[in-house]
Amino acid sequence: MFGENMVDYEGVEDTLFIPLTARINISKKFPEYFYDEEALKLENIVANKLIEEKSSEYHLLASVARYYNFDEITQKFINKNTESNIINLGVGLETSYFRLDRKDSIFYEVDLPEVIKLRRDLIGENENEFLISGDLFKIGWMERIDKFKPTLIIASGVFQYFHEEEIIKIIKLIQENFDNAEIIFDATNRNGLKFANRYVQKTGNESAIMYFYVNDGKEFAKKTNSTLIEQRPFFIDARKILSKKIEFMTKILMWSGDLLNTTRIIHLKLE
């Protein structure tokens, strides 16, 4: 429990607190690489201390490297498209709204009703930000969005919990409803998926099993009739910025992850 008005989450919803724990820890330990002031404000609500206890330095940095790269890609998109939509699918307790220079962009934060309720209680709904309760597989969450604006859709730590055919279904639904859209999401290859599942189970969550992986970004783009803009390794900047501060094993795992494409950001233009 997280106090009288909080809810115990199990399964996929419980993984809300794994990335939040990572953002809090890395903001305190390596602020020169990643700093999330809003996440630090939420530190007292993370009741599952097992997440921190069972997370290595590498695991925490791997989670945050995803946000570091998403922020960079999103900021470039905002700078290029003065008035745009930024849609966070499965937003959870993500706080990129506060980390970015938002300019005239509108942020739409989409998640399950119980997660949106928790987010509203803890973070609120801010200027040019809209919280939307909805099923990712249904058109309802799109109804409040101007579909003619340049749109960037972000799926951070979300797609892994579904099967490939379900992800293709979501992407095709977006293609049918938006005129000018791009999507970014994180993905592991098959070997990386096994590693990620072991980690989530190690933190005490036995029910949030991950299924989706991408071995080749170009091949996946073909399956969705999309154009691959980029498939970016997680740790290029982290290895440069933190080379003298991180543990030796963290360095090895980051280097091998980038070399073997274990973890990547996939960026697609949706046709």
C-alpha positions in Angstrom: 0.0 0.0 0.0 1.0 3.6 -0.6 -1.1 5.3 2.0 -4.9 5.3 2.5 -5.7 6.6 -1.0 -3.2 4.5 -2.9 -3.6 1.2 -4.7 -1.6 -1.9 -4.6 -0.6 -2.8 -8.2 0.4 -6.2 -9.4 1.6 -7.5 -12.8 2.2 -5.0 -15.6 0.9 -2.0 -13.6 3.5 -2.7 -10.9 6.2 -2.1 -13.4 5.2 1.6 -13.2 7.6 1.8 -10.3 10.6 0.1 -11.9 11.4 3.0 -14.3 10.5 5.5 -11.7 12.9 4.0 -9.2 15.6 4.1 -11.9 15.0 7.7 -12.8 15.1 8.7 -9.1 18.4 6.8 -8.4 20.2 7.9 -11.6 19.1 11.5 -11.0 20.8 11.4 -7.6 23.9 9.4 -8.7 24.6 10.7 -12.2 22.8 14.1 -12.6 25.4 15.1 -15.3 23.9 12.4 -17.5 20.2 12.5 -16.5 18.3 14.6 -14.1 14.5 14.3 -13.4 13.4 16.8 -10.8 9.7 15.7 -11.0 10.7 12.0 -10.4 12.6 13.0 -7.3 9.4 14.6 -5.9 7.8 11.1 -6.1 10.5 9.2 -4.2 8.4 8.8 -1.1 5.6 6.9 -2.9 7.8 4.0 -4.0 7.0 1.4 -1.4 8.6 -1.6 -3.1 12.2 -1.2 -2.0 13.0 -4.6 -3.5 13.2 -2.9 -6.9 16.1 -0.8 -5.8 17.7 -3.6 -3.8 17.6 -6.0 -6.8 18.7 -3.5 -9.4 22.3 -3.3 -10.4 23.9 -0.1 -11.6 23.5 -1.4 -15.2 19.8 -2.2 -14.8 19.1 1.3 -13.5 21.2 3.0 -16.3 19.5 0.8 -18.9 16.1 2.0 -17.9 17.2 5.6 -17.8 19.1 5.4 -21.1 15.8 4.7 -22.8 14.4 8.1 -21.5 17.6 9.9 -22.3 17.3 8.9 -25.9 13.6 9.4 -26.1 14.0 12.9 -24.7 16.6 13.7 -27.4 14.5 12.4 -30.3 11.3 14.1 -28.9 13.0 17.5 -28.4 14.3 17.4 -32.0 10.8 16.6 -33.2 9.3 19.5 -31.2 12.0 21.9 -32.5 11.2 20.9 -36.1 7.4 20.9 -35.7 6.4 24.1 -33.8 2.9 22.9 -33.2 2.7 19.2 -32.7 1.2 16.3 -30.8 3.3 14.3 -28.4 1.5 11.1 -27.4 2.8 8.9 -24.6 1.2 5.4 -24.8 1.2 3.6 -21.5 2.6 6.7 -19.9 2.5 5.4 -16.3 4.3 7.8 -14.0 6.6 9.1 -16.8 7.6 12.7 -16.4 9.1 13.7 -19.8 6.5 16.5 -19.9 8.6 18.3 -17.3 12.0 17.5 -18.7 11.4 18.9 -22.2 11.2 22.3 -23.7 7.6 21.9 -24.8 7.1 25.0 -26.9 3.6 24.9 -28.5 3.3 21.1 -28.4 0.3 19.4 -26.8 1.0 16.3 -24.7 -1.4 13.5 -24.5 -0.8 10.9 -21.7 -2.6 7.6 -22.4 -3.0 4.7 -20.1 -5.4 2.3 -18.4 -8.1 4.0 -16.2 -6.6 3.0 -12.9 -3.1 4.2 -13.9 -4.5 7.5 -15.1 -6.3 7.9 -11.8 -3.0 7.3 -9.9 -1.1 9.7 -12.2 -3.8 12.4 -11.8 -3.6 12.0 -8.0 0.3 12.1 -7.9 1.3 14.4 -10.8 -1.9 16.1 -11.9 -2.9 17.4 -15.4 -0.8 20.4 -16.5 -1.0 23.1 -19.1 -1.2 21.8 -22.6 -1.3 18.2 -21.2 -4.3 15.9 -21.4 -4.7 12.6 -19.5 -6.6 10.0 -21.4 -8.0 6.7 -20.1 -8.2 4.2 -22.8 -7.4 0.8 -24.3 -4.4 1.1 -26.7 -6.0 -1.3 -29.1 -9.2 0.7 -29.6 -9.8 4.0 -31.4 -11.3 5.8 -28.3 -8.0 7.3 -27.1 -7.6 9.1 -30.4 -10.9 11.0 -30.3 -9.5 14.1 -28.4 -6.5 14.5 -30.6 -6.0 16.7 -33.7 -5.0 14.0 -36.2 -3.8 16.5 -38.8 -0.9 17.9 -36.7 2.6 16.4 -36.9 2.4 13.7 -34.3 5.1 11.8 -32.4 4.0 8.7 -30.5 6.1 7.4 -27.7 5.8 3.9 -26.3 8.3 3.6 -23.5 8.6 0.1 -21.9 5.1 -0.8 -23.2 5.2 -2.9 -26.3 7.3 -5.7 -24.7 4.2 -6.9 -22.8 2.3 -7.7 -25.9 2.8 -10.1 -28.9 4.1 -8.9 -32.2 0.7 -9.2 -34.0 -0.8 -7.0 -31.3 1.9 -4.3 -31.8 1.4 -4.4 -35.6 -2.4 -3.9 -34.9 -1.7 -0.8 -32.9 0.6 0.7 -35.5 -1.9 0.0 -38.3 -4.6 1.7 -36.2 -2.4 4.8 -35.9 -1.6 4.8 -39.6 -5.3 4.7 -40.4 -6.1 7.7 -38.2 -3.1 10.1 -38.4 -1.9 11.9 -41.5 1.6 12.7 -40.3 2.9 10.5 -37.6 6.1 9.0 -36.3 6.6 6.5 -33.5 9.5 5.7 -31.2 9.7 2.6 -29.0 12.3 0.6 -27.2 12.9 -3.0 -28.1 15.3 -5.8 -27.2 16.3 -8.6 -29.5 15.4 -12.2 -28.6 18.3 -12.7 -26.3 17.8 -9.3 -24.6 14.1 -10.2 -23.9 15.2 -13.2 -21.9 17.6 -11.0 -19.9 14.9 -8.4 -19.3 12.3 -11.0 -18.1 14.8 -12.4 -15.5 15.4 -8.9 -14.2 11.6 -8.0 -13.8 11.1 -11.3 -12.0 14.1 -10.6 -9.8 12.4 -7.4 -8.6 9.5 -9.5 -7.2 7.1 -9.3 -10.2 6.4 -12.8 -11.4 3.3 -11.9 -13.5 4.6 -9.2 -15.9 6.0 -11.4 -18.6 7.4 -9.7 -21.8 6.9 -11.2 -25.3 7.7 -8.7 -28.0 11.2 -8.3 -29.4 12.8 -6.9 -32.6 15.8 -8.6 -34.1 15.9 -6.4 -37.2 14.4 -2.9 -37.3 14.2 -2.9 -41.1 12.3 -6.1 -41.2 9.9 -4.9 -38.6 9.3 -1.7 -40.6 8.4 -3.8 -43.6 5.8 -5.7 -41.6 4.1 -2.4 -40.6 4.5 -0.7 -44.0 6.6 2.0 -42.3 9.9 3.7 -43.0 12.7 3.0 -40.6 14.2 6.4 -39.6 16.6 5.1 -37.0 17.5 2.2 -34.8 19.6 3.6 -32.1 21.7 1.8 -29.5 20.9 2.7 -25.9 24.3 3.6 -24.4 26.4 5.6 -26.8 26.2 8.9 -24.8 26.1 7.1 -21.4 29.4 5.4 -22.1 31.0 8.7 -23.0 29.6 10.8 -20.2 30.0 8.3 -17.4 33.1 6.3 -18.6 35.1 7.2 -15.5 32.3 6.9 -12.9 30.5 3.6 -13.6 31.5 0.1 -12.5 33.6 -2.1 -14.7 30.8 -4.7 -15.2 28.4 -1.8 -16.1 30.8 -0.7 -18.8 31.1 -4.3 -20.2 27.3 -4.8 -20.3 26.7 -1.4 -22.0 29.4 -2.0 -24.6 28.2 -5.5 -25.4 24.5 -4.2 -25.4 25.4 -1.6 -28.1 27.6 -4.0 -30.0 25.1 -6.9 -30.1 22.0 -4.7 -30.5 20.5 -6.2 -27.4 18.6 -3.0 -26.7 17.6 -0.3 -29.2 15.3 2.6 -29.9 13.3 2.0 -33.0 12.0 5.2 -34.8 9.5 4.7 -37.6 7.8 7.1 -40.0 4.2 5.8 -40.3 3.0 5.9 -43.9 
